[in-house]
Every structure is written in C-alpha cells, then in structure tokens.
Amino acid sequence: MQEIIQFIVDTASSWGYLGIIILMTLESSFIPFPSEVVMIPAGYLAHKGELNLFLCILSGVFGSVLGALINYYICFFWGKKFVLKFGKYFGINEKKFSKFEEFFLKYGEISTFICRLLPGIRQYISMPAGLSKMKLLNFIFFTALGSAIWVSILAFLGYFIGENEELIKTYLNQILIFIIIFCLIVVFIYVKVKIKKNKF
C-alpha cells in the first residue's frame, strides 16, 4: 500500500491537477480504487506548497463527475445487459446491480447524493441513474455535491495531518461513522418530507 501511495504522490506531483483529474476519473468509473489514495496525498502536496488546496478539491470533484458520467452513459445507451456482461470482471453481479437499482428507484435523486459519500458503492450509483435515464443536469448536480463533500474531507485530512498514516486511519474511521449517521439523517428527513408531500 505504501508503494501505491508513493506512486500516487509522485503522479500528482508530476502531473499536477491533470493527474488528480485522471486518477479520480478512474476511481469514479469502472476501475474503482480508494479515493483516499488520491486526495489525501494531493492534500499533503498542497500543505507542502506544491499544489493549491482549492484547485486540488476542484480537480477531484471534476474527475469524480467525469468518471460517474462514464458509468451513467454506459447504462443510458447500452443498458443492464452490457453492464452485467462486462461488470462481472469488476465485481458487479446481477444481485449487486439489482440492489443499487432498487435503492435508486425508491429514493430517486437523493440516492445519487448520499451514495457519493459512501466508499464501496459511490462508483455504482451512476449505473441505475443512467439506466433510469435520470435528468443529466440533476445527475451532475447531485454527483458533484456529494463528491465535493467527500473529496474535501480527504484533501483536508492530507493537508492537516500529512504523512501520519496511523492518525489518518483513526480520523478516517471516525469520519466514516459520522458520514453514515449524516446520511441516515438526510434520508430520514427526505423520506418524511416526501411522505408529507404525498399526503397533500
């Protein structure tokens, strides 16, 4: 893992913001790997003065949206059969796909925002969005909003904690718990408001 992190640091350092965009595009598409290994080193480089923190975050969000659009358009144009045919090589099976699709159909656009905050499923929420032909501007908005929060958290961790891997792990675990609680609260409020609207 240390070698991978060092490679990311070197790539971001050499390619700058373009490197962050490319890596986050890959992270957000069909080739998922932890976004932590991109944005935390980017934040660290900003702390060292080699990059600008705001531009790192902006590049991370832009890359996230680009990667999400790849998955969105794959499903938009080619549908479920295509995803299942080739997605099996990346850990996507029919059961997993159906769960994401069901979740999306139940909770609509809010699921795009919420899932962008949850590691492990953030890449896949773009698929049911594309399959259901969600409005493109809405998809981009909610994807960017969720990505901006997650990317900012990681970049700030790298900026303020730097190379202290153990401390980063500790804070990251605590942040993930907070994010899960936050997501549950948002979903609860959203569902309550939706139910109230349907009554009237």
C-alpha positions in Angstrom: 0.0 0.0 0.0 2.9 2.4 0.8 4.2 1.8 -2.7 0.8 2.6 -4.2 0.5 5.8 -2.1 4.0 6.9 -3.1 3.1 6.3 -6.8 0.0 8.5 -6.4 2.0 11.2 -4.7 4.6 11.1 -7.5 1.9 11.1 -10.2 0.1 14.0 -8.7 3.3 15.9 -8.1 4.5 15.3 -11.7 1.2 15.7 -13.5 -0.4 18.2 -11.1 -4.1 18.8 -11.3 -4.4 16.8 -14.5 -3.1 13.8 -12.6 -5.7 14.2 -9.9 -8.5 14.5 -12.5 -7.3 11.4 -14.4 -6.9 9.3 -11.2 -10.3 10.4 -9.8 -12.0 9.7 -13.1 -10.6 6.2 -13.0 -11.6 5.9 -9.3 -15.2 7.0 -10.0 -15.7 4.8 -13.1 -15.4 1.1 -13.8 -12.0 0.8 -12.2 -12.7 1.6 -8.6 -9.9 2.0 -6.1 -9.9 4.0 -2.8 -10.2 7.7 -3.4 -8.2 8.1 -0.2 -5.0 7.2 -2.0 -5.5 10.1 -4.4 -7.0 13.0 -2.5 -5.1 12.6 0.8 -1.7 12.7 -0.9 -3.0 15.7 -3.0 -3.9 17.5 0.2 -0.4 16.7 1.6 1.2 18.2 -1.5 -1.0 21.3 -1.0 0.3 21.5 2.6 3.9 21.4 1.2 3.0 24.3 -1.2 3.4 22.2 -4.3 -0.3 22.4 -5.2 -3.2 24.7 -4.3 -5.7 23.0 -1.9 -8.8 24.6 -3.6 -7.7 23.5 -7.1 -7.0 20.0 -5.7 -10.5 19.8 -4.5 -11.9 21.2 -7.7 -9.9 18.7 -9.7 -11.0 15.8 -7.5 -14.7 16.8 -8.0 -14.3 17.3 -11.7 -12.6 13.9 -12.0 -15.4 12.3 -9.9 -18.1 13.7 -12.1 -16.3 12.6 -15.3 -15.9 9.1 -14.0 -19.6 9.0 -12.9 -20.7 10.2 -16.4 -18.8 7.2 -18.0 -20.9 4.8 -15.9 -24.1 6.9 -16.5 -23.8 6.8 -20.3 -22.8 3.2 -20.4 -26.1 2.3 -18.8 -28.0 5.1 -20.6 -27.1 3.8 -24.1 -26.4 0.1 -23.6 -28.4 -0.8 -20.5 -28.3 -3.5 -17.9 -27.1 -6.4 -20.2 -24.0 -4.6 -21.1 -23.1 -3.8 -17.5 -23.6 -7.3 -16.3 -21.7 -8.8 -19.2 -18.5 -6.8 -18.6 -19.1 -5.7 -15.0 -18.5 -9.2 -13.6 -14.8 -8.6 -14.2 -15.0 -5.7 -11.7 -17.1 -7.3 -9.0 -20.5 -6.3 -10.3 -23.1 -9.1 -10.4 -26.8 -9.2 -11.0 -27.6 -9.3 -7.3 -25.5 -6.3 -6.5 -26.8 -4.4 -9.5 -30.4 -5.1 -8.6 -29.9 -3.8 -5.1 -28.5 -0.5 -6.4 -31.2 -0.2 -8.9 -34.0 -0.8 -6.3 -32.4 1.7 -3.9 -32.2 4.3 -6.7 -35.8 3.8 -7.8 -37.1 4.1 -4.2 -35.2 7.2 -3.2 -34.6 8.9 -6.5 -32.1 11.7 -6.9 -31.2 11.9 -3.2 -29.6 8.4 -3.5 -27.1 9.9 -6.0 -26.0 12.5 -3.4 -25.9 10.0 -0.5 -24.1 7.2 -2.3 -21.3 9.6 -3.4 -20.4 9.9 0.3 -20.2 6.1 0.9 -17.0 4.3 -0.1 -17.5 1.0 -1.8 -20.8 2.0 -3.5 -20.1 5.5 -4.7 -19.0 4.3 -8.1 -22.0 2.1 -8.8 -24.9 4.6 -8.1 -24.2 6.1 -11.6 -25.4 2.9 -13.2 -29.1 2.9 -12.1 -29.1 6.6 -12.7 -28.2 6.1 -16.3 -30.5 3.1 -16.7 -33.5 5.1 -15.5 -32.3 8.0 -17.7 -32.2 10.4 -14.8 -32.1 14.1 -16.0 -28.4 14.8 -16.8 -28.2 18.2 -15.0 -29.7 16.7 -11.9 -27.3 13.8 -12.0 -24.3 16.1 -12.4 -25.5 18.4 -9.6 -26.1 15.7 -7.0 -22.9 13.8 -8.0 -20.8 17.0 -7.7 -22.4 17.9 -4.4 -21.7 14.5 -2.8 -18.3 14.3 -4.3 -17.4 17.8 -3.2 -18.0 16.8 0.5 -16.1 13.6 0.3 -13.2 15.0 -1.7 -12.9 18.0 0.6 -12.7 15.8 3.7 -9.9 13.7 2.2 -8.0 16.7 1.0 -8.2 18.4 4.3 -7.0 15.2 6.1 -4.0 15.2 3.9 -3.4 18.9 4.3 -3.6 19.0 8.1 -2.3 15.5 9.0 0.2 14.9 6.2 2.1 11.6 6.2 0.9 10.4 9.6 -0.8 7.2 8.2 -2.0 5.9 11.6 -3.6 9.2 12.6 -5.2 9.4 9.1 -6.7 6.0 9.6 -8.1 6.9 13.0 -9.7 10.1 11.8 -11.0 8.5 8.6 -12.8 5.8 10.6 -14.4 8.4 12.8 -15.4 10.5 9.8 -16.9 7.5 8.1 -19.1 6.8 11.2 -20.2 10.5 11.2 -20.9 10.3 7.4 -23.1 7.2 7.8 -25.0 8.9 10.6 -25.3 12.1 8.5 -26.6 10.0 5.5 -29.2 8.3 7.7 -30.5 11.6 9.0 -30.7 13.1 5.5 -32.6 10.0 4.2 -34.9 10.1 7.2 -35.7 13.8 6.6 -36.1 13.2 2.9 -38.5 10.3 3.3 -40.5 12.2 5.9 -40.9 15.3 3.6 -41.8 13.1 0.6 -44.4 11.2 2.6 -45.9 14.5 3.9 -46.0 15.9 0.3 -47.7 12.7 -1.0 -50.5 13.1 1.7 -51.3 16.5 0.3 
